[in-house]
Amino acid sequence: MNAAVTTILFLIVSNVFMTLAWYGHLKLQDTGISSNWPLMAVILFSWGIALFEYCFQVPANRIGFDGNGGPFSLIQLKVMQEVITLVVFVIFSMVAFHMQIRWNHILAFFLLVAAVYLVFMK
């Protein structure tokens, strides 16, 4: 696999773990699983998940960064990361919390895609 595809796939996997670490405990609380957990237990649980996020995030940035021979500038990596984060979050919130997507969410998504386009312009 080439560096661009590997970077994007690693960013997607990283963001799945990040979303679970940041918001998964809310779903566990919603279902009653972690309702009585002390805050420190919730934090440690989230950190455990976040470890896997870093196992993909750090290699994605090292592989993709043009300073290491990858195809992306630092700004391009960051903008891609943000768009991937939001896409993963939207899917997670729709599946786990049954959130509804409204017109303004869709417009915001297209504006973010425009940001990615602009950042990749020469």
C-alpha positions in Angstrom: 0.0 0.0 0.0 1.3 3.5 -0.7 1.9 6.1 2.0 -1.1 8.2 1.2 -3.6 5.3 1.5 -1.9 4.0 4.6 -2.0 7.4 6.2 -5.7 7.9 5.5 -6.6 4.4 6.7 -4.6 4.8 9.9 -6.3 8.2 10.5 -9.7 6.6 10.1 -8.9 3.8 12.6 -7.3 6.3 15.0 -10.4 8.4 14.9 -12.7 5.5 15.6 -10.7 4.8 18.7 -10.6 8.5 19.6 -14.4 8.8 19.3 -14.9 5.8 21.4 -12.5 7.1 24.0 -14.1 10.6 24.1 -17.8 9.7 23.8 -18.2 5.9 24.3 -18.4 6.3 28.0 -21.5 8.5 27.5 -23.2 5.6 25.7 -22.1 3.2 28.5 -23.6 5.6 31.0 -26.8 5.9 28.9 -27.2 2.2 28.9 -26.6 2.0 32.7 -23.3 0.1 32.4 -21.1 2.8 33.8 -23.7 4.9 35.7 -22.1 4.2 39.0 -18.4 4.3 38.0 -16.3 7.0 39.7 -15.0 9.7 37.3 -11.4 8.3 37.7 -12.6 4.9 36.4 -14.2 6.6 33.4 -11.0 8.5 32.7 -8.8 5.3 33.0 -11.3 3.5 30.8 -11.1 6.2 28.2 -7.3 6.4 28.4 -7.1 2.6 27.7 -9.0 3.2 24.5 -7.0 6.3 23.6 -3.8 4.2 23.8 -5.0 2.4 20.6 -5.8 5.8 19.0 -2.2 6.8 19.5 -1.0 3.5 18.1 -2.5 4.5 14.8 -2.4 8.3 15.0 1.4 8.6 15.5 2.3 6.2 12.7 -0.2 7.9 10.4 1.5 11.3 10.9 5.0 9.8 10.6 4.2 7.9 7.4 2.2 10.8 5.8 4.4 13.8 6.7 6.4 15.1 3.8 9.3 15.8 6.1 9.6 12.0 6.5 9.1 11.4 2.8 5.3 11.1 2.9 2.9 12.8 0.6 1.3 15.4 2.9 2.3 18.7 4.5 1.7 19.2 8.2 -1.3 21.4 7.4 -2.8 18.9 5.0 -2.5 16.2 7.7 -4.3 18.3 10.2 -7.1 19.3 7.9 -7.6 15.7 6.8 -7.6 14.7 10.5 -10.3 17.2 11.4 -12.6 16.1 8.5 -12.1 12.4 9.3 -12.8 13.2 13.0 -16.1 14.9 12.1 -17.2 12.1 9.7 -16.5 9.4 12.2 -18.2 11.4 15.0 -21.3 12.0 12.8 -21.6 8.2 12.1 -21.0 7.4 15.7 -23.6 9.9 17.0 -26.2 8.7 14.5 -25.6 5.0 15.3 -25.0 5.2 19.1 -27.3 8.1 20.0 -29.7 8.2 17.1 -28.9 11.9 16.4 -30.5 13.4 13.4 -28.5 15.2 10.8 -30.0 18.6 9.7 -29.4 20.8 6.7 -26.9 23.0 8.6 -24.8 19.9 9.5 -24.7 19.0 5.8 -23.7 22.5 4.8 -20.9 22.5 7.5 -19.6 19.2 6.1 -19.4 20.6 2.6 -17.6 23.7 3.9 -15.1 21.4 5.5 -14.6 19.5 2.3 -14.0 22.9 0.6 -11.4 23.5 3.3 -9.6 20.2 2.4 -9.8 21.2 -1.3 -8.3 24.6 -0.5 -5.5 23.2 1.6 -4.5 20.8 -1.2 -4.4 23.6 -3.8 -0.9 24.4 -5.2 
